[in-house]
Amino acid sequence: MVVLALLLALLAPASASARDTSARKLGRGLSNVSLGVLAIPGQIIQTSRASGPFVGATWGLVKGVGSLVATEVVGVFEILTCPFETPPDFEPIMQPEFPWQNFGEPR
């Protein structure tokens, strides 16, 4: 069930209107809950790119733990609220939208 929801969310087009679907919101929530731990190394990498390896290993770790907590809470919120209609100008609560996007290009 979880894998099917993630696949549906990932295969959905990334247009602004597609972000509002219940399947996309459910997939975002499930991925944030199950893969939220990726926020820690993701923040370390992003901080290291911006400020160097020492700052990444210290401040990036702190930011990663905080981001992990936020990602898990937002993931649960997304799962619980996926059946409800979203406003037309809805944007994902967390940026990046999915945990594995922390490893891409610097923000």
VEXPA-219562 format. One line per 4 residues: number of its first residue (from 1); their letters; for each residue x, y, z of N, C-alpha, C, O. Coordinates in nm, 2 decimals. Atoms other than C-alpha are relative to their C-alpha. Layout:
! VEXPA-219562
NUM	a	X:Y:Z:X:Y:Z:X:Y:Z:X:Y:Z  ...
***
This chain:
! VEXPA-219562
1	mvvl	0.08:-0.12:0.00:0.00:0.00:0.00:0.09:0.13:0.00:0.07:0.22:-0.08  -0.08:-0.12:-0.01:0.27:0.25:0.10:0.08:0.01:-0.13:0.10:0.12:-0.18  -0.08:-0.01:0.12:0.48:0.16:-0.20:-0.08:0.05:-0.12:-0.04:0.13:-0.20  0.09:-0.04:0.10:0.18:0.20:-0.43:-0.03:0.15:0.01:-0.03:0.22:-0.10
5	alll	0.03:-0.14:-0.01:0.10:0.54:-0.29:0.13:0.09:-0.04:0.11:0.19:-0.10  -0.13:-0.08:0.04:0.47:0.66:-0.33:0.01:0.00:-0.15:0.05:0.10:-0.21  -0.01:0.00:0.15:0.47:0.54:-0.69:-0.10:0.09:-0.07:-0.06:0.16:-0.16  0.10:-0.09:0.06:0.15:0.72:-0.77:0.04:0.15:0.02:0.03:0.23:-0.07
9	alla	-0.04:-0.14:-0.02:0.29:1.04:-0.61:0.12:0.04:-0.09:0.12:0.15:-0.13  -0.12:-0.03:0.07:0.62:1.02:-0.79:-0.03:0.00:-0.15:0.03:0.08:-0.23  0.03:0.00:0.14:0.46:0.94:-1.13:-0.09:0.11:-0.04:-0.10:0.14:-0.16  0.09:-0.11:0.04:0.22:1.23:-1.11:0.08:0.11:-0.05:0.19:0.14:0.00
13	pasa	-0.08:-0.11:0.05:0.32:1.53:-1.31:0.02:0.11:0.11:-0.06:0.12:0.20  -0.04:-0.09:-0.10:0.49:1.80:-1.11:-0.05:0.14:-0.02:0.00:0.24:0.03  0.05:-0.13:0.03:0.28:2.09:-1.24:-0.07:0.05:0.13:-0.09:-0.02:0.22  0.05:-0.06:-0.12:0.13:2.33:-0.99:-0.14:-0.06:0.04:-0.17:-0.08:0.16
17	sard	0.13:0.06:-0.03:-0.22:2.18:-1.02:0.01:-0.14:0.05:-0.07:-0.19:0.13  -0.02:0.13:-0.04:-0.09:1.83:-0.97:0.05:-0.01:0.14:0.03:-0.11:0.21  -0.04:0.00:-0.14:0.06:1.92:-0.64:-0.11:0.00:0.10:-0.10:-0.05:0.22  0.12:-0.01:-0.09:-0.29:1.97:-0.50:-0.07:-0.13:0.02:-0.17:-0.14:0.09
21	tsar	0.07:0.12:-0.01:-0.40:1.61:-0.55:0.02:-0.07:0.13:0.12:-0.06:0.19  -0.01:0.08:-0.12:-0.47:1.38:-0.26:0.11:-0.10:-0.01:0.18:-0.13:0.09  -0.10:0.10:0.01:-0.24:1.11:-0.40:0.14:0.06:0.02:0.23:0.00:0.08  -0.13:-0.07:-0.01:0.05:1.36:-0.43:0.03:0.03:0.15:0.14:0.02:0.20
25	klgr	-0.02:-0.04:-0.14:-0.01:1.48:-0.07:0.02:-0.12:0.08:0.10:-0.11:0.18  -0.02:0.12:-0.07:-0.04:1.13:0.06:0.15:-0.06:-0.02:0.21:-0.10:0.07  -0.13:0.05:0.03:0.28:1.03:-0.12:0.11:0.08:0.07:0.21:0.03:0.12  -0.09:-0.09:-0.07:0.46:1.34:0.02:0.01:-0.04:0.15:0.12:-0.04:0.21
29	glsn	0.00:0.03:-0.14:0.35:1.25:0.37:0.06:-0.13:0.03:0.14:-0.14:0.13  -0.06:0.13:-0.03:0.44:0.89:0.35:0.15:0.00:-0.02:0.23:-0.06:0.06  -0.15:-0.01:0.02:0.79:0.97:0.21:0.06:0.08:0.11:0.18:0.04:0.15  -0.06:-0.08:-0.11:0.85:1.23:0.47:0.01:-0.08:0.13:0.10:-0.07:0.21
33	vslg	0.00:0.08:-0.12:0.75:0.99:0.75:0.10:-0.12:-0.01:0.18:-0.14:0.09  -0.08:0.12:0.01:0.94:0.69:0.62:0.15:0.03:-0.03:0.24:-0.04:0.00  -0.14:-0.04:0.04:1.25:0.87:0.48:0.05:0.13:0.06:0.15:0.18:0.01  -0.03:-0.13:-0.06:1.26:1.17:0.70:0.14:0.00:0.06:0.20:0.11:0.07
37	vlai	-0.13:0.01:-0.05:1.59:1.05:0.84:0.11:0.06:-0.10:0.22:0.09:-0.06  -0.09:-0.05:0.10:1.75:1.16:0.51:0.02:0.15:0.02:0.11:0.21:-0.04  -0.02:-0.14:-0.03:1.71:1.52:0.64:0.13:0.03:0.07:0.19:0.14:0.04  -0.13:-0.02:-0.07:2.02:1.48:0.86:0.12:0.01:-0.10:0.18:0.11:-0.10
41	pgqi	-0.12:-0.02:0.09:2.28:1.40:0.59:-0.03:0.10:-0.10:0.07:0.17:-0.15  0.03:-0.11:0.10:2.10:1.63:0.35:0.03:0.14:0.05:0.09:0.21:-0.03  -0.04:-0.13:-0.06:2.14:1.93:0.58:0.15:0.01:0.02:0.20:0.12:0.00  -0.15:-0.01:-0.02:2.50:1.84:0.65:0.06:0.03:-0.14:0.16:0.11:-0.15
45	iqts	-0.05:-0.03:0.14:2.57:1.83:0.27:-0.03:0.14:-0.04:0.06:0.21:-0.09  0.04:-0.13:0.04:2.38:2.15:0.20:0.08:0.11:0.08:0.13:0.20:0.02  -0.08:-0.10:-0.08:2.56:2.34:0.49:0.14:-0.01:-0.03:0.21:0.09:-0.04  -0.14:0.01:0.04:2.90:2.20:0.39:0.02:0.07:-0.13:0.13:0.13:-0.15
49	rasg	-0.02:-0.06:0.13:2.85:2.32:0.03:0.00:0.15:0.02:0.07:0.23:-0.05  0.02:-0.15:-0.02:2.75:2.67:0.16:0.11:0.06:0.09:0.16:0.17:0.06  -0.09:-0.06:-0.10:3.00:2.71:0.45:0.12:-0.08:0.03:0.20:-0.03:0.12  -0.12:0.08:-0.02:3.26:2.44:0.44:-0.03:-0.12:0.09:-0.14:-0.13:0.15
53	pfvg	0.02:0.12:-0.06:3.30:2.10:0.59:-0.01:0.00:0.16:-0.09:-0.07:0.22  0.00:-0.01:-0.15:3.36:2.20:0.96:-0.14:0.05:0.04:-0.20:-0.01:0.13  0.13:-0.06:-0.03:3.04:2.41:0.97:-0.11:-0.10:-0.04:-0.21:-0.12:0.03  0.09:0.10:0.04:2.86:2.13:0.78:-0.01:-0.11:0.10:-0.12:-0.16:0.13
57	atwg	0.00:0.11:-0.10:2.96:1.87:1.04:-0.05:0.04:0.13:-0.10:-0.05:0.21  0.05:-0.04:-0.13:2.86:2.08:1.33:-0.14:0.06:-0.01:-0.24:0.00:0.03  0.12:-0.07:0.02:2.59:2.33:1.24:-0.10:-0.08:-0.09:-0.22:-0.08:-0.07  0.08:0.08:0.09:2.46:2.11:0.96:-0.06:-0.12:0.07:-0.18:-0.15:0.04
61	lvkg	0.06:0.11:-0.08:2.41:1.82:1.20:-0.12:0.05:0.09:-0.22:-0.01:0.09  0.10:-0.06:-0.08:2.21:2.05:1.43:-0.13:0.03:-0.08:-0.24:0.00:-0.05  0.11:-0.04:0.09:2.00:2.18:1.14:-0.07:-0.13:-0.05:-0.19:-0.13:-0.07  0.06:0.12:0.05:1.95:1.82:1.02:-0.09:-0.07:0.10:-0.20:-0.12:0.06
65	vgsl	0.09:0.06:-0.10:1.81:1.70:1.35:-0.13:0.08:0.01:-0.24:0.02:0.03  0.12:-0.08:0.00:1.57:1.99:1.36:-0.09:-0.02:-0.12:-0.21:-0.02:-0.11  0.07:0.02:0.12:1.48:1.93:1.00:-0.07:-0.14:0.00:-0.18:-0.16:-0.05  0.05:0.13:-0.01:1.42:1.56:1.08:-0.14:0.01:0.08:-0.24:-0.05:0.04
69	vate	0.12:-0.01:-0.08:1.17:1.65:1.35:-0.11:0.07:-0.08:-0.23:0.03:-0.08  0.10:-0.07:0.08:0.99:1.90:1.13:-0.05:-0.09:-0.12:-0.17:-0.08:-0.15  0.04:0.09:0.11:0.98:1.65:0.84:-0.09:-0.10:0.04:-0.19:-0.13:-0.02  0.09:0.11:-0.05:0.82:1.38:1.05:-0.13:0.06:0.04:-0.24:0.00:0.01
73	vvgv	0.13:-0.06:-0.04:0.56:1.62:1.19:-0.08:0.04:-0.12:-0.20:0.01:-0.12  0.07:-0.04:0.13:0.47:1.76:0.85:-0.05:-0.12:-0.07:-0.15:-0.12:-0.13  0.04:0.12:0.06:0.46:1.41:0.71:-0.13:-0.06:0.05:-0.22:-0.10:-0.02  0.13:0.05:-0.06:0.20:1.30:0.96:-0.11:0.09:-0.03:-0.22:0.05:-0.06
77	feil	0.11:-0.10:0.03:0.00:1.62:0.90:-0.04:-0.02:-0.15:-0.17:-0.02:-0.17  0.04:0.03:0.14:0.01:1.55:0.52:-0.08:-0.12:-0.02:-0.18:-0.13:-0.09  0.07:0.12:0.01:-0.11:1.20:0.57:-0.14:0.02:0.05:-0.24:-0.03:-0.01  0.13:-0.02:-0.06:-0.39:1.30:0.80:-0.10:0.09:-0.08:-0.22:0.08:-0.07
81	tcpf	0.08:-0.09:0.07:-0.51:1.58:0.58:-0.02:-0.02:-0.15:-0.07:0.06:-0.22  0.01:0.02:0.14:-0.48:1.42:0.24:-0.14:-0.02:-0.06:-0.16:0.02:-0.17  0.13:0.01:0.06:-0.85:1.35:0.20:-0.07:0.13:-0.02:-0.17:0.14:-0.10  0.07:-0.13:0.01:-0.94:1.72:0.23:0.05:0.08:-0.11:0.17:0.07:-0.15
85	etpp	-0.04:-0.09:0.12:-0.94:1.96:-0.06:0.09:0.11:0.05:0.08:0.17:0.15  -0.09:-0.10:-0.03:-0.66:2.20:-0.07:-0.03:0.13:-0.08:-0.10:0.12:-0.19  0.03:-0.12:0.08:-0.68:2.57:-0.18:0.08:0.00:-0.13:0.18:-0.07:-0.15  -0.06:0.00:0.13:-0.59:2.65:-0.54:0.15:0.05:0.00:0.23:0.01:-0.08
89	dfep	-0.14:-0.05:0.00:-0.26:2.83:-0.44:0.08:-0.08:0.10:0.18:-0.02:0.15  -0.07:0.08:-0.10:-0.15:2.55:-0.21:0.15:-0.03:-0.05:0.17:-0.07:-0.16  -0.14:0.04:0.02:0.23:2.49:-0.19:0.04:-0.10:0.11:-0.02:-0.09:0.22  -0.04:0.09:-0.11:0.40:2.21:0.00:0.06:0.07:0.12:0.12:0.18:0.10
93	imqp	-0.04:-0.06:-0.13:0.48:2.29:0.36:0.15:0.00:0.01:0.21:0.10:0.04  -0.15:0.02:-0.01:0.84:2.16:0.35:0.06:0.03:-0.14:0.01:-0.01:-0.24  -0.08:-0.02:0.12:1.10:2.27:0.10:0.14:-0.06:0.03:0.20:-0.01:0.13  0.05:0.06:0.12:1.24:2.05:-0.06:-0.13:-0.08:0.03:-0.15:-0.12:0.15
97	efpw	0.13:0.07:-0.01:0.91:1.87:-0.12:0.02:-0.15:0.05:-0.05:-0.20:0.13  -0.03:0.13:-0.04:1.07:1.52:-0.08:0.13:-0.01:0.07:0.22:0.07:0.03  -0.12:0.00:-0.08:1.35:1.42:0.16:0.13:-0.03:-0.09:0.23:0.03:-0.06  -0.11:0.03:0.08:1.58:1.29:-0.12:0.04:0.12:-0.08:0.15:0.11:-0.15
101	qnfg	-0.04:-0.12:0.08:1.58:1.63:-0.29:0.11:0.08:0.07:0.16:0.18:0.01  -0.11:-0.08:-0.07:1.83:1.76:-0.03:0.13:-0.03:-0.06:0.23:0.05:-0.04  -0.13:0.04:0.05:2.10:1.58:-0.22:0.03:0.05:-0.14:0.14:0.02:-0.20  -0.02:-0.06:0.14:2.06:1.77:-0.55:0.08:0.12:0.00:0.17:0.13:0.08
105	epr	-0.07:-0.12:0.01:2.18:2.10:-0.65:-0.01:0.09:0.12:-0.11:0.08:0.19  0.01:-0.09:-0.12:2.26:2.36:-0.38:-0.12:0.09:-0.01:-0.15:0.14:-0.12  0.11:-0.09:0.00:1.97:2.57:-0.28:0.04:0.14:0.04:-0.04:0.24:0.04
***
